[in-house]
Amino acid sequence: MTVKKFSLLALLAAFQVSASAQEVNEEMVKFHPHWYLQVQGGASYTRGETSFGDLLSPAGQVAVGYRFDKVLGVRLHGEITEGKGGMVSPDAKYSFYSAGAGLDLHADLSTLVCGYNPKRVFNVGAFIGGGANIAWSNGRANRLANMGYELLYVWDGTKVRPFGRAGVDVNFRISNRVSLGLEGNANIISDKFNSKNGENADWYFNVLAGVKVALGKTHTKTVREPMPVVVTPVEEPRKEEVKKEEPKTETVKVVKETRTDIFFKISSSYISDSEQIKMLELVRFLKDNADAKVTLTGYADSGTGNPRVNMKYAEDRVAAVKSFLVNAGISADRVSTVAKGDTEQPFEENAKNRVCICVAK
């Protein structure tokens, strides 16, 4: 084995060991636990016998939450609405006021399934919780009961009852701290809530829209510098051994084209640990070949999203790869970029088209 070949193998072996253990140069996103304030308004529906429209009323909710994890958080909320009830035969309608306070456990389903991405535009969540409800001003129902209407659970004054709830929400990111959201929740409460005996629990449902504002930083970006690659020196052959070798024709080093495919998770432009090792190999190639330039082409799979969203993902993926190269010491003027979104699909397998193809030559 020649000295040149042995040196190359030693370099590659040391590079692989170092790349798997070291912290690589990349733009990292660090989640920060934070408080948030949420204000919502919408409509409430109290389940009953009369027509749907007669049981609708306005509703409002204010909440203070704490996101302590990338996926999980808690929320303390207060709501107010006008509960309604009615009977079909004989026809009668009545209403009362209702307010509640409770605690919810919230999970970010988008992060749970697709990974943490603070720049994701559309996020889906789910929550479950409970609390206490207070109702008052039930005079209309009492008057109907005195007139002979069948309201076996009619109540007067104020009534406090526990309730349980579950729901889902969707949030649209406006900025790092502000998002607009739509929420639907279902609440189960005592059978005496609407004064009627239904022989089962009463329900009311809320559909709310509003704004959520983070009260602190949600995340920060940090750059970690790569550790140097350590190569064990190879002992040069002795002069007498060189003399015994047959003379060889010196070859001219030719720079060949190299291609590196960097794959991404769905709805993400984050370069995973396995892809970072491939990026370091590309960095090594570009540093060893100072005249080489690299073209980055970003794609998104056509099986999900839409053309506008997929073009944005492709642009973000190209930007992430270019940022990695520049932070690793590759001059920006050696890097050209193009985003094709889902207009082209370089691979037959849909998931593989979430990719940035890097061609250096």
Short mmCIF file of the C-alpha atoms (twelve columns), coordinates in Angstrom:
data_MODEL
# 
_entry.id   MODEL 
# 
loop_
_atom_site.group_PDB 
_atom_site.id 
_atom_site.type_symbol 
_atom_site.label_atom_id 
_atom_site.label_alt_id 
_atom_site.label_comp_id 
_atom_site.label_asym_id 
_atom_site.label_seq_id 
_atom_site.Cartn_x 
_atom_site.Cartn_y 
_atom_site.Cartn_z 
_atom_site.pdbx_PDB_model_num 
ATOM 1   C CA . MET A 1   0.000   0.000  0.000   1 
ATOM 2   C CA . THR A 2   1.485   3.361  -0.989  1 
ATOM 3   C CA . VAL A 3   2.008   6.162  1.499   1 
ATOM 4   C CA . LYS A 4   -0.548  8.285  -0.316  1 
ATOM 5   C CA . LYS A 5   -3.296  5.648  -0.060  1 
ATOM 6   C CA . PHE A 6   -2.466  4.882  3.569   1 
ATOM 7   C CA . SER A 7   -2.620  8.570  4.489   1 
ATOM 8   C CA . LEU A 8   -6.015  8.925  2.799   1 
ATOM 9   C CA . LEU A 9   -7.466  5.923  4.672   1 
ATOM 10  C CA . ALA A 10  -6.138  7.224  7.979   1 
ATOM 11  C CA . LEU A 11  -7.680  10.618 7.286   1 
ATOM 12  C CA . LEU A 12  -11.095 9.125  6.467   1 
ATOM 13  C CA . ALA A 13  -11.070 6.863  9.546   1 
ATOM 14  C CA . ALA A 14  -10.180 9.725  11.868  1 
ATOM 15  C CA . PHE A 15  -12.810 11.929 10.204  1 
ATOM 16  C CA . GLN A 16  -15.597 9.371  10.741  1 
ATOM 17  C CA . VAL A 17  -14.757 8.855  14.435  1 
ATOM 18  C CA . SER A 18  -14.482 12.575 15.036  1 
ATOM 19  C CA . ALA A 19  -17.701 13.412 13.126  1 
ATOM 20  C CA . SER A 20  -19.783 10.883 15.074  1 
ATOM 21  C CA . ALA A 21  -18.624 12.159 18.459  1 
ATOM 22  C CA . GLN A 22  -18.110 15.883 17.993  1 
ATOM 23  C CA . GLU A 23  -20.534 18.772 18.170  1 
ATOM 24  C CA . VAL A 24  -20.971 20.008 14.629  1 
ATOM 25  C CA . ASN A 25  -21.171 23.554 13.369  1 
ATOM 26  C CA . GLU A 26  -24.856 24.267 12.861  1 
ATOM 27  C CA . GLU A 27  -27.571 26.758 13.659  1 
ATOM 28  C CA . MET A 28  -29.242 25.160 16.698  1 
ATOM 29  C CA . VAL A 29  -32.672 26.049 18.067  1 
ATOM 30  C CA . LYS A 30  -33.054 25.913 21.833  1 
ATOM 31  C CA . PHE A 31  -36.557 25.856 23.339  1 
ATOM 32  C CA . HIS A 32  -37.280 28.223 26.267  1 
ATOM 33  C CA . PRO A 33  -40.073 27.563 28.784  1 
ATOM 34  C CA . HIS A 34  -42.354 30.609 28.814  1 
ATOM 35  C CA . TRP A 35  -45.642 32.098 29.988  1 
ATOM 36  C CA . TYR A 36  -48.328 33.249 27.593  1 
ATOM 37  C CA . LEU A 37  -51.600 35.225 27.658  1 
ATOM 38  C CA . GLN A 38  -54.623 34.188 25.587  1 
ATOM 39  C CA . VAL A 39  -57.827 36.158 24.890  1 
ATOM 40  C CA . GLN A 40  -60.702 34.543 22.968  1 
ATOM 41  C CA . GLY A 41  -64.293 35.153 21.947  1 
ATOM 42  C CA . GLY A 42  -66.898 33.117 20.140  1 
ATOM 43  C CA . ALA A 43  -70.089 31.134 20.619  1 
ATOM 44  C CA . SER A 44  -71.416 28.603 23.113  1 
ATOM 45  C CA . TYR A 45  -74.057 25.927 22.592  1 
ATOM 46  C CA . THR A 46  -75.958 24.407 25.537  1 
ATOM 47  C CA . ARG A 47  -77.290 20.991 24.616  1 
ATOM 48  C CA . GLY A 48  -81.086 20.869 24.796  1 
ATOM 49  C CA . GLU A 49  -84.377 19.964 23.119  1 
ATOM 50  C CA . THR A 50  -85.265 23.122 21.237  1 
ATOM 51  C CA . SER A 51  -83.772 24.330 17.946  1 
ATOM 52  C CA . PHE A 52  -79.997 24.756 17.561  1 
ATOM 53  C CA . GLY A 53  -80.158 28.514 17.051  1 
ATOM 54  C CA . ASP A 54  -82.220 29.041 20.219  1 
ATOM 55  C CA . LEU A 55  -79.460 27.399 22.291  1 
ATOM 56  C CA . LEU A 56  -76.572 29.514 20.980  1 
ATOM 57  C CA . SER A 57  -75.090 32.377 22.963  1 
ATOM 58  C CA . PRO A 58  -71.917 34.509 22.941  1 
ATOM 59  C CA . ALA A 59  -68.915 33.306 24.966  1 
ATOM 60  C CA . GLY A 60  -65.567 34.679 26.063  1 
ATOM 61  C CA . GLN A 61  -62.441 33.197 27.617  1 
ATOM 62  C CA . VAL A 62  -59.205 34.548 29.081  1 
ATOM 63  C CA . ALA A 63  -56.304 32.264 29.930  1 
ATOM 64  C CA . VAL A 64  -52.768 32.365 31.309  1 
ATOM 65  C CA . GLY A 65  -50.566 29.422 30.360  1 
ATOM 66  C CA . TYR A 66  -47.081 28.078 30.900  1 
ATOM 67  C CA . ARG A 67  -45.278 26.065 28.203  1 
ATOM 68  C CA . PHE A 68  -42.712 24.071 30.189  1 
ATOM 69  C CA . ASP A 69  -41.764 21.619 27.449  1 
ATOM 70  C CA . LYS A 70  -41.531 21.476 23.642  1 
ATOM 71  C CA . VAL A 71  -44.743 19.419 23.667  1 
ATOM 72  C CA . LEU A 72  -46.518 19.985 26.997  1 
ATOM 73  C CA . GLY A 73  -47.920 22.972 28.863  1 
ATOM 74  C CA . VAL A 74  -50.639 23.961 31.333  1 
ATOM 75  C CA . ARG A 75  -53.290 26.649 31.087  1 
ATOM 76  C CA . LEU A 76  -55.424 28.373 33.737  1 
ATOM 77  C CA . HIS A 77  -58.583 29.704 32.087  1 
ATOM 78  C CA . GLY A 78  -61.708 31.662 32.959  1 
ATOM 79  C CA . GLU A 79  -64.824 31.684 30.787  1 
ATOM 80  C CA . ILE A 80  -68.218 33.372 30.768  1 
ATOM 81  C CA . THR A 81  -71.310 32.645 28.700  1 
ATOM 82  C CA . GLU A 82  -75.090 32.627 28.764  1 
ATOM 83  C CA . GLY A 83  -76.498 29.145 29.302  1 
ATOM 84  C CA . LYS A 84  -79.774 28.393 27.563  1 
ATOM 85  C CA . GLY A 85  -82.556 25.831 27.759  1 
ATOM 86  C CA . GLY A 86  -85.938 25.131 26.284  1 
ATOM 87  C CA . MET A 87  -88.831 22.753 25.709  1 
ATOM 88  C CA . VAL A 88  -90.621 21.858 22.514  1 
ATOM 89  C CA . SER A 89  -94.067 21.019 23.872  1 
ATOM 90  C CA . PRO A 90  -95.288 23.319 25.178  1 
ATOM 91  C CA . ASP A 91  -92.852 25.712 23.581  1 
ATOM 92  C CA . ALA A 92  -90.747 27.633 26.109  1 
ATOM 93  C CA . LYS A 93  -87.254 29.053 26.280  1 
ATOM 94  C CA . TYR A 94  -85.141 30.379 29.144  1 
ATOM 95  C CA . SER A 95  -81.583 31.440 29.875  1 
ATOM 96  C CA . PHE A 96  -79.174 31.983 32.756  1 
ATOM 97  C CA . TYR A 97  -75.595 33.207 33.185  1 
ATOM 98  C CA . SER A 98  -72.637 30.886 33.630  1 
ATOM 99  C CA . ALA A 99  -68.945 31.358 34.378  1 
ATOM 100 C CA . GLY A 100 -66.186 28.853 34.958  1 
ATOM 101 C CA . ALA A 101 -62.527 28.560 35.862  1 
ATOM 102 C CA . GLY A 102 -60.284 25.559 35.409  1 
ATOM 103 C CA . LEU A 103 -56.911 24.071 34.534  1 
ATOM 104 C CA . ASP A 104 -56.020 22.351 31.247  1 
ATOM 105 C CA . LEU A 105 -53.082 20.148 30.262  1 
ATOM 106 C CA . HIS A 106 -52.139 20.995 26.667  1 
ATOM 107 C CA . ALA A 107 -50.101 18.959 24.155  1 
ATOM 108 C CA . ASP A 108 -48.646 20.305 20.894  1 
ATOM 109 C CA . LEU A 109 -49.476 17.465 18.479  1 
ATOM 110 C CA . SER A 110 -47.538 18.994 15.576  1 
ATOM 111 C CA . THR A 111 -44.316 18.954 17.589  1 
ATOM 112 C CA . LEU A 112 -45.059 15.477 18.924  1 
ATOM 113 C CA . VAL A 113 -45.448 14.050 15.406  1 
ATOM 114 C CA . CYS A 114 -43.159 16.226 13.263  1 
ATOM 115 C CA . GLY A 115 -40.543 17.507 15.713  1 
ATOM 116 C CA . TYR A 116 -39.942 20.930 17.220  1 
ATOM 117 C CA . ASN A 117 -39.944 23.792 14.725  1 
ATOM 118 C CA . PRO A 118 -40.604 27.273 16.166  1 
ATOM 119 C CA . LYS A 119 -41.108 28.662 12.647  1 
ATOM 120 C CA . ARG A 120 -43.889 26.241 11.731  1 
ATOM 121 C CA . VAL A 121 -46.850 28.298 10.473  1 
ATOM 122 C CA . PHE A 122 -49.651 25.865 11.333  1 
ATOM 123 C CA . ASN A 123 -49.770 23.972 14.663  1 
ATOM 124 C CA . VAL A 124 -52.396 21.572 15.990  1 
ATOM 125 C CA . GLY A 125 -52.894 20.862 19.700  1 
ATOM 126 C CA . ALA A 126 -55.189 19.000 22.083  1 
ATOM 127 C CA . PHE A 127 -56.050 19.514 25.751  1 
ATOM 128 C CA . ILE A 128 -57.925 17.968 28.648  1 
ATOM 129 C CA . GLY A 129 -58.841 19.455 32.004  1 
ATOM 130 C CA . GLY A 130 -61.536 20.485 34.405  1 
ATOM 131 C CA . GLY A 131 -62.655 23.068 36.919  1 
ATOM 132 C CA . ALA A 132 -65.652 24.644 38.639  1 
ATOM 133 C CA . ASN A 133 -68.675 26.351 37.100  1 
ATOM 134 C CA . ILE A 134 -70.921 28.921 38.797  1 
ATOM 135 C CA . ALA A 135 -74.371 29.740 37.396  1 
ATOM 136 C CA . TRP A 136 -76.819 32.484 38.412  1 
ATOM 137 C CA . SER A 137 -79.849 34.522 37.309  1 
ATOM 138 C CA . ASN A 138 -82.158 31.540 36.658  1 
ATOM 139 C CA . GLY A 139 -85.367 33.511 37.276  1 
ATOM 140 C CA . ARG A 140 -86.988 32.738 33.915  1 
ATOM 141 C CA . ALA A 141 -86.742 28.956 34.536  1 
ATOM 142 C CA . ASN A 142 -88.263 29.400 38.012  1 
ATOM 143 C CA . ARG A 143 -91.209 31.337 36.592  1 
ATOM 144 C CA . LEU A 144 -91.835 28.578 34.049  1 
ATOM 145 C CA . ALA A 145 -91.725 25.968 36.831  1 
ATOM 146 C CA . ASN A 146 -94.310 27.942 38.834  1 
ATOM 147 C CA . MET A 147 -96.510 27.966 35.724  1 
ATOM 148 C CA . GLY A 148 -96.486 24.143 35.623  1 
ATOM 149 C CA . TYR A 149 -93.653 23.433 33.183  1 
ATOM 150 C CA . GLU A 150 -91.732 20.229 33.986  1 
ATOM 151 C CA . LEU A 151 -88.406 21.506 35.327  1 
ATOM 152 C CA . LEU A 152 -87.568 18.933 38.017  1 
ATOM 153 C CA . TYR A 153 -84.075 20.268 38.669  1 
ATOM 154 C CA . VAL A 154 -84.908 23.959 38.690  1 
ATOM 155 C CA . TRP A 155 -82.609 25.969 40.927  1 
ATOM 156 C CA . ASP A 156 -82.499 29.510 42.258  1 
ATOM 157 C CA . GLY A 157 -79.757 31.850 43.443  1 
ATOM 158 C CA . THR A 158 -76.307 30.582 42.452  1 
ATOM 159 C CA . LYS A 159 -75.076 27.040 41.881  1 
ATOM 160 C CA . VAL A 160 -71.460 25.795 41.772  1 
ATOM 161 C CA . ARG A 161 -70.711 22.508 40.023  1 
ATOM 162 C CA . PRO A 162 -67.543 20.744 38.825  1 
ATOM 163 C CA . PHE A 163 -67.037 20.212 35.101  1 
ATOM 164 C CA . GLY A 164 -64.651 18.318 32.839  1 
ATOM 165 C CA . ARG A 165 -63.498 19.384 29.406  1 
ATOM 166 C CA . ALA A 166 -61.522 18.288 26.378  1 
ATOM 167 C CA . GLY A 167 -60.827 19.965 23.075  1 
ATOM 168 C CA . VAL A 168 -58.551 20.735 20.148  1 
ATOM 169 C CA . ASP A 169 -57.022 23.934 18.822  1 
ATOM 170 C CA . VAL A 170 -55.179 25.180 15.766  1 
ATOM 171 C CA . ASN A 171 -52.761 28.105 15.851  1 
ATOM 172 C CA . PHE A 172 -51.361 30.204 12.999  1 
ATOM 173 C CA . ARG A 173 -47.964 31.747 13.715  1 
ATOM 174 C CA . ILE A 174 -47.742 35.501 13.097  1 
ATOM 175 C CA . SER A 175 -44.368 36.113 14.767  1 
ATOM 176 C CA . ASN A 176 -42.091 34.546 17.371  1 
ATOM 177 C CA . ARG A 177 -44.457 35.707 20.135  1 
ATOM 178 C CA . VAL A 178 -47.875 36.159 18.529  1 
ATOM 179 C CA . SER A 179 -50.257 33.614 17.024  1 
ATOM 180 C CA . LEU A 180 -53.916 33.566 16.028  1 
ATOM 181 C CA . GLY A 181 -55.945 30.541 17.079  1 
ATOM 182 C CA . LEU A 182 -59.215 28.684 16.760  1 
ATOM 183 C CA . GLU A 183 -60.398 26.375 19.556  1 
ATOM 184 C CA . GLY A 184 -63.258 23.964 20.084  1 
ATOM 185 C CA . ASN A 185 -64.007 22.437 23.478  1 
ATOM 186 C CA . ALA A 186 -66.667 20.165 24.958  1 
ATOM 187 C CA . ASN A 187 -67.670 20.503 28.630  1 
ATOM 188 C CA . ILE A 188 -69.532 17.924 30.710  1 
ATOM 189 C CA . ILE A 189 -71.386 19.043 33.848  1 
ATOM 190 C CA . SER A 190 -74.112 17.968 36.304  1 
ATOM 191 C CA . ASP A 191 -77.610 17.049 35.019  1 
ATOM 192 C CA . LYS A 192 -79.009 19.952 37.080  1 
ATOM 193 C CA . PHE A 193 -77.130 22.558 35.022  1 
ATOM 194 C CA . ASN A 194 -80.079 23.415 32.731  1 
ATOM 195 C CA . SER A 195 -82.830 22.760 35.350  1 
ATOM 196 C CA . LYS A 196 -84.218 19.787 33.390  1 
ATOM 197 C CA . ASN A 197 -84.057 16.127 34.295  1 
ATOM 198 C CA . GLY A 198 -82.386 14.374 31.369  1 
ATOM 199 C CA . GLU A 199 -81.197 11.383 33.409  1 
ATOM 200 C CA . ASN A 200 -77.690 12.005 32.100  1 
ATOM 201 C CA . ALA A 201 -75.034 14.688 32.311  1 
ATOM 202 C CA . ASP A 202 -75.512 18.067 30.656  1 
ATOM 203 C CA . TRP A 203 -73.106 19.400 28.019  1 
ATOM 204 C CA . TYR A 204 -72.112 22.749 26.609  1 
ATOM 205 C CA . PHE A 205 -69.735 23.365 23.705  1 
ATOM 206 C CA . ASN A 206 -67.594 26.392 22.886  1 
ATOM 207 C CA . VAL A 207 -66.042 27.526 19.606  1 
ATOM 208 C CA . LEU A 208 -63.569 30.349 20.240  1 
ATOM 209 C CA . ALA A 209 -61.176 32.440 18.162  1 
ATOM 210 C CA . GLY A 210 -58.511 34.707 19.579  1 
ATOM 211 C CA . VAL A 211 -54.898 35.722 19.968  1 
ATOM 212 C CA . LYS A 212 -52.084 34.229 22.043  1 
ATOM 213 C CA . VAL A 213 -49.058 36.292 23.080  1 
ATOM 214 C CA . ALA A 214 -45.888 34.790 24.566  1 
ATOM 215 C CA . LEU A 215 -44.640 36.768 27.564  1 
ATOM 216 C CA . GLY A 216 -40.993 35.871 27.021  1 
ATOM 217 C CA . LYS A 217 -38.589 34.363 24.510  1 
ATOM 218 C CA . THR A 218 -39.861 31.075 23.101  1 
ATOM 219 C CA . HIS A 219 -36.512 29.990 21.654  1 
ATOM 220 C CA . THR A 220 -32.994 31.120 20.822  1 
ATOM 221 C CA . LYS A 221 -30.484 30.186 18.151  1 
ATOM 222 C CA . THR A 222 -26.898 29.313 18.962  1 
ATOM 223 C CA . VAL A 223 -23.966 28.314 16.794  1 
ATOM 224 C CA . ARG A 224 -21.695 25.522 17.917  1 
ATOM 225 C CA . GLU A 225 -18.182 25.439 16.521  1 
ATOM 226 C CA . PRO A 226 -16.820 22.135 15.194  1 
ATOM 227 C CA . MET A 227 -13.980 20.379 16.976  1 
ATOM 228 C CA . PRO A 228 -10.859 20.024 14.860  1 
ATOM 229 C CA . VAL A 229 -10.361 16.741 13.032  1 
ATOM 230 C CA . VAL A 230 -7.320  14.975 14.466  1 
ATOM 231 C CA . VAL A 231 -5.326  12.817 12.033  1 
ATOM 232 C CA . THR A 232 -2.608  10.464 13.263  1 
ATOM 233 C CA . PRO A 233 0.624   11.226 11.356  1 
ATOM 234 C CA . VAL A 234 1.932   8.450  9.112   1 
ATOM 235 C CA . GLU A 235 5.618   7.672  9.172   1 
ATOM 236 C CA . GLU A 236 7.371   8.447  5.892   1 
ATOM 237 C CA . PRO A 237 9.182   5.512  4.217   1 
ATOM 238 C CA . ARG A 238 12.942  5.369  4.506   1 
ATOM 239 C CA . LYS A 239 14.979  6.716  1.608   1 
ATOM 240 C CA . GLU A 240 16.547  3.395  0.749   1 
ATOM 241 C CA . GLU A 241 13.076  1.859  0.392   1 
ATOM 242 C CA . VAL A 242 12.062  4.628  -1.978  1 
ATOM 243 C CA . LYS A 243 15.108  4.008  -4.152  1 
ATOM 244 C CA . LYS A 244 14.182  0.362  -4.594  1 
ATOM 245 C CA . GLU A 245 10.733  1.196  -5.919  1 
ATOM 246 C CA . GLU A 246 10.207  1.315  -9.638  1 
ATOM 247 C CA . PRO A 247 9.789   4.852  -10.968 1 
ATOM 248 C CA . LYS A 248 6.137   5.833  -11.356 1 
ATOM 249 C CA . THR A 249 4.491   8.304  -13.595 1 
ATOM 250 C CA . GLU A 250 3.222   11.295 -11.609 1 
ATOM 251 C CA . THR A 251 -0.536  11.740 -12.013 1 
ATOM 252 C CA . VAL A 252 -2.363  15.051 -12.146 1 
ATOM 253 C CA . LYS A 253 -5.050  15.475 -9.504  1 
ATOM 254 C CA . VAL A 254 -8.466  15.865 -11.131 1 
ATOM 255 C CA . VAL A 255 -11.368 17.303 -9.144  1 
ATOM 256 C CA . LYS A 256 -14.410 15.143 -9.713  1 
ATOM 257 C CA . GLU A 257 -18.010 16.083 -9.232  1 
ATOM 258 C CA . THR A 258 -19.536 15.002 -5.908  1 
ATOM 259 C CA . ARG A 259 -23.185 14.904 -4.902  1 
ATOM 260 C CA . THR A 260 -24.571 14.969 -1.367  1 
ATOM 261 C CA . ASP A 261 -28.291 14.482 -0.592  1 
ATOM 262 C CA . ILE A 262 -29.435 16.054 2.691   1 
ATOM 263 C CA . PHE A 263 -32.829 14.682 3.761   1 
ATOM 264 C CA . PHE A 264 -35.321 16.400 6.097   1 
ATOM 265 C CA . LYS A 265 -38.308 15.410 8.202   1 
ATOM 266 C CA . ILE A 266 -41.787 16.501 7.143   1 
ATOM 267 C CA . SER A 267 -42.501 20.232 7.682   1 
ATOM 268 C CA . SER A 268 -38.895 20.808 8.819   1 
ATOM 269 C CA . SER A 269 -35.697 22.510 7.668   1 
ATOM 270 C CA . TYR A 270 -33.631 21.232 10.615  1 
ATOM 271 C CA . ILE A 271 -30.491 19.256 9.674   1 
ATOM 272 C CA . SER A 272 -30.553 16.074 11.755  1 
ATOM 273 C CA . ASP A 273 -27.464 14.499 13.363  1 
ATOM 274 C CA . SER A 274 -27.114 11.809 10.678  1 
ATOM 275 C CA . GLU A 275 -27.274 14.407 7.889   1 
ATOM 276 C CA . GLN A 276 -24.730 16.626 9.681   1 
ATOM 277 C CA . ILE A 277 -22.051 13.961 9.161   1 
ATOM 278 C CA . LYS A 278 -22.761 14.050 5.422   1 
ATOM 279 C CA . MET A 279 -22.527 17.848 5.527   1 
ATOM 280 C CA . LEU A 280 -19.071 17.623 7.119   1 
ATOM 281 C CA . GLU A 281 -17.923 15.378 4.266   1 
ATOM 282 C CA . LEU A 282 -19.090 18.033 1.815   1 
ATOM 283 C CA . VAL A 283 -17.248 20.726 3.809   1 
ATOM 284 C CA . ARG A 284 -14.073 18.614 3.682   1 
ATOM 285 C CA . PHE A 285 -14.403 18.206 -0.097  1 
ATOM 286 C CA . LEU A 286 -14.839 21.953 -0.635  1 
ATOM 287 C CA . LYS A 287 -11.861 22.787 1.603   1 
ATOM 288 C CA . ASP A 288 -9.675  20.234 -0.153  1 
ATOM 289 C CA . ASN A 289 -10.732 21.615 -3.548  1 
ATOM 290 C CA . ALA A 290 -10.490 25.374 -3.214  1 
ATOM 291 C CA . ASP A 291 -11.655 26.013 -6.792  1 
ATOM 292 C CA . ALA A 292 -14.782 23.890 -6.461  1 
ATOM 293 C CA . LYS A 293 -18.201 25.481 -6.149  1 
ATOM 294 C CA . VAL A 294 -21.450 23.938 -4.937  1 
ATOM 295 C CA . THR A 295 -25.041 24.274 -6.151  1 
ATOM 296 C CA . LEU A 296 -27.822 23.650 -3.616  1 
ATOM 297 C CA . THR A 297 -31.273 22.674 -4.929  1 
ATOM 298 C CA . GLY A 298 -34.140 22.451 -2.436  1 
ATOM 299 C CA . TYR A 299 -37.266 20.323 -2.806  1 
ATOM 300 C CA . ALA A 300 -40.463 19.411 -0.929  1 
ATOM 301 C CA . ASP A 301 -42.626 16.339 -1.391  1 
ATOM 302 C CA . SER A 302 -45.796 16.762 -3.441  1 
ATOM 303 C CA . GLY A 303 -47.712 14.285 -1.282  1 
ATOM 304 C CA . THR A 304 -48.310 16.834 1.479   1 
ATOM 305 C CA . GLY A 305 -48.923 20.569 1.760   1 
ATOM 306 C CA . ASN A 306 -49.584 22.826 -1.201  1 
ATOM 307 C CA . PRO A 307 -47.318 24.509 -3.797  1 
ATOM 308 C CA . ARG A 308 -46.950 27.762 -1.812  1 
ATOM 309 C CA . VAL A 309 -46.115 26.068 1.495   1 
ATOM 310 C CA . ASN A 310 -43.842 23.515 -0.184  1 
ATOM 311 C CA . MET A 311 -41.866 26.253 -1.936  1 
ATOM 312 C CA . LYS A 312 -41.298 27.904 1.456   1 
ATOM 313 C CA . TYR A 313 -40.015 24.600 2.916   1 
ATOM 314 C CA . ALA A 314 -37.669 24.167 -0.063  1 
ATOM 315 C CA . GLU A 315 -36.295 27.704 0.398   1 
ATOM 316 C CA . ASP A 316 -35.807 27.149 4.158   1 
ATOM 317 C CA . ARG A 317 -33.960 23.858 3.546   1 
ATOM 318 C CA . VAL A 318 -31.591 25.464 1.043   1 
ATOM 319 C CA . ALA A 319 -30.993 28.355 3.459   1 
ATOM 320 C CA . ALA A 320 -30.210 25.943 6.329   1 
ATOM 321 C CA . VAL A 321 -27.659 24.016 4.241   1 
ATOM 322 C CA . LYS A 322 -26.012 27.220 2.987   1 
ATOM 323 C CA . SER A 323 -25.838 28.592 6.547   1 
ATOM 324 C CA . PHE A 324 -24.123 25.373 7.661   1 
ATOM 325 C CA . LEU A 325 -21.512 25.667 4.896   1 
ATOM 326 C CA . VAL A 326 -20.804 29.362 5.510   1 
ATOM 327 C CA . ASN A 327 -20.505 28.826 9.283   1 
ATOM 328 C CA . ALA A 328 -18.051 25.986 8.550   1 
ATOM 329 C CA . GLY A 329 -15.777 28.368 6.668   1 
ATOM 330 C CA . ILE A 330 -16.962 28.012 3.059   1 
ATOM 331 C CA . SER A 331 -17.163 31.380 1.288   1 
ATOM 332 C CA . ALA A 332 -20.723 32.370 0.383   1 
ATOM 333 C CA . ASP A 333 -19.668 33.249 -3.175  1 
ATOM 334 C CA . ARG A 334 -18.853 29.564 -3.734  1 
ATOM 335 C CA . VAL A 335 -22.438 28.577 -2.934  1 
ATOM 336 C CA . SER A 336 -25.373 29.016 -5.310  1 
ATOM 337 C CA . THR A 337 -28.955 28.125 -4.389  1 
ATOM 338 C CA . VAL A 338 -32.243 27.342 -6.093  1 
ATOM 339 C CA . ALA A 339 -35.592 26.188 -4.637  1 
ATOM 340 C CA . LYS A 340 -37.958 24.054 -6.715  1 
ATOM 341 C CA . GLY A 341 -40.581 23.219 -4.097  1 
ATOM 342 C CA . ASP A 342 -42.739 20.335 -5.329  1 
ATOM 343 C CA . THR A 343 -42.527 21.296 -9.023  1 
ATOM 344 C CA . GLU A 344 -39.980 18.518 -9.500  1 
ATOM 345 C CA . GLN A 345 -39.652 15.210 -7.636  1 
ATOM 346 C CA . PRO A 346 -36.114 13.773 -7.939  1 
ATOM 347 C CA . PHE A 347 -37.020 10.526 -6.125  1 
ATOM 348 C CA . GLU A 348 -39.802 7.983  -6.639  1 
ATOM 349 C CA . GLU A 349 -40.326 7.612  -2.878  1 
ATOM 350 C CA . ASN A 350 -42.405 10.576 -1.693  1 
ATOM 351 C CA . ALA A 351 -40.624 11.075 1.663   1 
ATOM 352 C CA . LYS A 352 -37.184 11.294 0.009   1 
ATOM 353 C CA . ASN A 353 -38.252 14.410 -1.882  1 
ATOM 354 C CA . ARG A 354 -37.908 16.441 1.351   1 
ATOM 355 C CA . VAL A 355 -34.313 17.015 0.331   1 
ATOM 356 C CA . CYS A 356 -31.589 19.480 -0.563  1 
ATOM 357 C CA . ILE A 357 -29.336 18.083 -3.319  1 
ATOM 358 C CA . CYS A 358 -25.793 19.494 -3.160  1 
ATOM 359 C CA . VAL A 359 -23.650 19.156 -6.287  1 
ATOM 360 C CA . ALA A 360 -20.033 20.315 -5.926  1 
ATOM 361 C CA . LYS A 361 -17.506 20.470 -8.763  1 
# 
